[in-house]
Structure formats: C-alpha cells, structure tokens
C-alpha cells in the first residue's frame, strides 16, 4: 500500500484538505486499497481554516517520515510557514519522496526552495503574487497541473482532483484512475507522458453545448470519425464545431479524438490480452505502428512494456471472452 502524508498548513483550505483522502481513498487493485492517507500538521490538534470551520488533526509531522508521497494542500498563508514544515519537506525531497501541492500549497513548496528552477502552477488568482515572490520558479498559470521530476503542483480546487487522478494513473494505471474518476463523478483522467518534465496544457471543460457529441464520439472511437461527422452530429458547421471544441476542452476536435483513443488503448492494454493489432483497431488508432507511436509519445513506453507495467487483473479478458486465454499477470 502506498503511504501518503497530507500536510495541513493553517489557515487550511478545507475543500483542498479533503481531496487526497476522498480521491486516493477510492483507488483499489484486486480489491485491496491502493493508498493509506493520513493528514498531519506541525502542531497536532485544532487547525484553523480559511473558512468558518475548524478541523482537528491528531497526527504530527513524524507521519511524513513513513510516507511515500507528501501532499501540501491549499492554505491562506503566503509566507512565514512553520519552519518545521519547511524542514520536513526538504528532508522528504532529499530522501527522494514524491512531493505535491494543491492550489496555494505551491507557496509552501516554493518557500521550502523545492520549486527553484522547476516548472510549477498554482491557483490562477494568486499567480501574479506567486510570480512576483518566486521569480526563480517557471510558473505556468494556464495549466491544470505540472510534474517536474518528483515534484508536482496543481491549480486551485478541482484541479487537485485532476492531480490525484494523475497520481493514481502513474501508480496503478489508466483503468484504475478512470474507475476512480467515475466514482467521484469527475472528468476522465487526462494523462501526460512519463518524461522528466510533464505539463498538462488542458484546461477544465467549461461548456456543455457539445457534451452529447463528445459522448457520441466516445462510443465510436473505433470508427474513422472526422470533423464533418462530429459537426453533423452536433448540427453545426465544422468551423463552429472547432471553435466550440477548443473553448470547451482546450483542444481541436481531432486532438481530442486522439487523446481519447490513446486512453482507450491504455485501458485495453491493461485489462485484456487482445493482440496489438486488435487493440489498435478497437481504440481507433488503426495500426500497430500508430499505436506504438502515440502511446510511446504519451507514456515513454511501447505497448508491450505498458501492458507489462500496468496489468490490472490476474485473469484478463481475451477477445471479450473472460474464460479464454487466462494467465497470471504481474502488476505495477
């Protein structure tokens, strides 16, 4: 089980503070919980929040010593963070632990010096203040989250959910992350590559005018869909379709289709024993060469390597028949 320490920095943002346990707590592999999440703080007991609530945190910073991942959630504090927290974060980074922040938790990571020279993001409304205070950080205020080495930062509020889904995908694969996304009624996980520096230039979907068309397309990813097909379903022109798609998803229609097809290929590789040419056809990537090219670009892994790394079930389905082609498979 992956151990996660969540640091509450007063005045803590209660919404952000609840996200890691709520999202990561839903992840399971073979019926076993994937994460053990524990909230801690510098001075255990009542913790002041940025709202009218007061929360009680019984665990101290020694929790961090036993964690694999350390997450700092949103806080109203912009400076003078408790030196014990900063010291604990520096020790964790030096030990090679994965460090993450949600929303204004990035201010805390920056105070600890963990973001110097790195790409990072934070809550857009605080981006100007952040950039002024920490000029050595490569701030990206227009993205959901950024991963640079073993340090991850996310934008505000719901972007913390996207970040946690990304952590699940990294640790347990796309199928598990997508299952959790459905459980918490969140947008499907938006994966990045496995390179040293990963940034997610995908803003949250902000409109609903093409939601029905996107759902229609998701059920037909294996078909050779074109912009004309999508426009016909949406009963609009191709030009209007393209403009609305970009406004609602941050991508063109064809970029969005490719993104969804790679996700579908990942799920098929994780949960079935289908041959590569069949995975390519069912995901809409058409050929094994195309599957290899796009998956490698997104994950840094070949289809075979991805399947070996992210197998999710000891008895995977073969050709849609759960009783055929059974074998034991390893999992990450």
N, C-alpha and C positions, 0 to 999 in steps of 0.2 A: 504493500500500500504506500502510495506517495504521500509524504507528510508536508503539510502546508501551514505556515505560520502567517497570520494576518495581523498586522500591527495597527492598533487604533491610536491615532495621534490626535489629542484634543486640540480644539473642538472638532470631533469627528463628524463626518457626514454619514448619517445613519443608513441611507439608501446604499451608498457605496460599501459600507461596512458589512452589509448583509449579502452582497453579491457573491463573493467567493464561496461561502458555505452553501448558499442556495443553489448555485450552478454546479460547482465542482462536486457537491454532495450528491448530485443525481447520476454521476458517472459510475458505471459498474462494468466489469468484464467477467464473463462466466458467472454472473450472479454475485460477484464479490465487489465490494466498494473499491473504487479506484483511488480515493483520496481520504485522508484524515485531516480535517481542517480545525485549527484551534486559533482563536483570537487572543491576542496578548497586548500588553501595554507596559509602559515604563513603571507605572505605579498602579498595581492591581487594586481593583475596587471600582467605585463610581467614576465614570468618564464623562466629562462634559461633551455635549454635541453641539452642532451648529444650529439645531432647532430647539424645540421645547422639550424633547425627550432627554432622559439621562439613562445611560446603559451601564451595566455592571460587568466588568471584565475581570475574571478571577485569576488569570494567568499572567505571569511576568515575562520579561524578555528572555529568560532561560529557555523558553519554548523554542526560540529561534535556533538554538544550538542543535536541536534534534530534527530540524526541518530540512526538506529538500528544496522547497520553494518558499520565498518570503515575499509577501504582498503588502504594500503600504496603500491604504485606501484614502479617499478624499478627506481633506482637513481644511479648516478655516485658518490654520496657522500658515504664515508665509515666511516667517523667519524665527530664530530662537527656538528651534525644535530641541527637545530634551537631548543633551549630548549623549545620554546613554543609548538612545535610539540610533543616533548617527553612528556611534561607535559599533553598535551591534550590526548595522547594515554594512559597514566597512569590513568587519570581520567575516560576515557572510559572503560578501563579494570576493574577498581574498581566498576564502575556502572553496570558491567555485560554485556556490549555490546559485540557483536561478532567482533573480530579483525582479519584481514587477511593481508597478504602481497603477492606481486607478485615479483618474481625474487629477485633482490638485496634489495627490500623493507624489507627483513628479517634483514638486517643490522640495519635498523632503529628500528624495534621492539626489537632487541637484545640490542641496546643502551638504550632503554627505560626500560630494565630489564624484558620485558614481556615473554622472551623465557627461562629464567633461569630454569633449571631442566626439561624443556619440550622437546619433540621431535619436530624437525623442518627440513626444507630443504631450499635450495636456488639455484641459478644458479650454475651449476656444475663447471664452470670455476673459480668461486670465492669460492668454497667450502673449499679449503685449507686455504685461507686467513681467511675465516669465522671461521673455527675450531680453528685456532691459536689465534684469537682475543676473541672468546667467548667459552672457554673450558667448561663452565657450561651448554651449550646447547647440547642436544643429537642430533647431526646433522646426517641426513640421505640424503646424496648427490645422492643416486641412485634411488630416487622415484620422482613421478610427484608432489605430494603434501602430506602434513601431517596435520591432525587435532588432536589437543591435547587440550581437554576441549573447551573453547570458542575462542581459538587462532588457526588460520590456516596459513600455509605458502606454497608457491608453488615454483617450479623450474622456469627456465627462459622462457621468451617469450611465446610460445604457451601453455606451462603448465599453464599459467594464464587463458587460455580459459577453460582448464580442471577444474581448481579451481572454476571458475564462474559457470560452468555447475553443479558442485557438490553442490554449494550453492543453485542453483535453485532446484535441486533434493531434497535437505534437506528441503527447504521451501515449495515446491509445488508438489513434486513427480516426478517419473521417466518419466511419459508420457510427462509432460511439458518440462522437461530437454531434452529429446530426440527430441522433436519438435524443440526446440531452436537449438540443435546441427545440425539438418538438415538445418535450416535457415541460420546458419553461416558457413555451409559446414565444420563441424568439425567431428572428430571421435565420435562414440556413447559414451554417458556418461559412465564413469567407476565408479560404486557406491561402497562405502565401508559400513561398519556396522554403527550402532548407538551407539557403545560403547564409553566410556570416551576418549579412545585413539585410533585414527584411522589412519592407514597409508596405502598408496596406492602403493604397490610394482609392478606397471605396467608401464614399460617404453613405450614411444610412439611407435606406429608401424613404423618400419623403412624400411620395404621392401614391394614389391608388387607382388612377384612371386606367392604367394598363395591367393591373393586378390579375384580371381574368385572362388576359392574353399571355402573361407570363406563366400562369398555372396551366393553360392550354399547351404551351410550348414544353413545359417540364414533362408532360405526359407523352410527348412526341420527340424527345431528344434523339431517338434513333432514326428519325426521318430527316431527309435533306432539306431542312427548313431554310427559307430565305427571308429577306426583309419584306418582300412582296407578300409572302404567306402570312407573316406576322401582321402586316398592315391590313391585309384583307380580313383577318380575324378581328382586329381592333376597329375595323370600318373607318379607316383613316388613310391618309396618304403616307407614302414612305418617308417623305420629308418630315411630316408631323410626328410620325412614329419615332423617328430617330431623335428628334428634339425632346419628345416626352420621355423616351427611354433614358436619355442622358440625364435629364432633370430628376428622374425618379430613382435611378440606380447608379449614376456616375459613369455608365458605360454605354457604348453603342449597342444596338441590338445583336450584332454578330459577336462582339466581345462578350456580351452577357451569355449568349448561347455557348460559346467556347468555355467560359468559366464553369457553367453548369454541367457541361459534358465531361470536363475533367473531374469534377466532383462525383458524377455518376460512375465514371471509370474507377475512381478510387474505391467507392463502395462495392462495386462488383469484384474488384481485386481482393478486397478484404473479406468478403462474405461468400464467395463462390469459388469453385475450382474450374470455371469456364476457361477454355483456351484463349490466348491473347487475341486472336482474330475475332472471336465471338464477343469479347469484352469491347473491342474497338467498334464493332458493328452496333451493339446494344447501347453504347454510350453516345453514338453519333459521330465518333472520331474516324470512322470508316475503315482505316487500315492500321495494321500493327506499327508501321513506320510513323504514322501520325500520332498514334497512342504513345509511342516511346518518346517522340519529340516533345509533345505538350506536357506529358507527365514529368519528364526529366527537367523541363524548363521550370515547372512549378515546384517540384519537390527535391530535385537533385538526385532522384533515384530512377532506375529503369523499372518497367512494370514488374519484372520478376523480383527485383530487390524490394520494391514496395510491398508486394504480396508477402514476401518472407518476413518483412519487418512489422506489418500491421495486420496479420491474420487475427480475426476476432472470435472465431468459433472453432472448437476442436473437431467438429464434424461439419464441414462446409458443404453447401449445396453444389451439385454438379449438374449443369444444364437444366436447372429448375427442378430436379428430382432429388429430394432430401435423402433418399435411401441409396443413391448411386454415388460411386466414386468416393466413398468415405475414406478418410485417413486422419491421422493425428497431425496437427499443425502447431508450430510454435507461435508465440505471440510476443509483441514487444512489451 
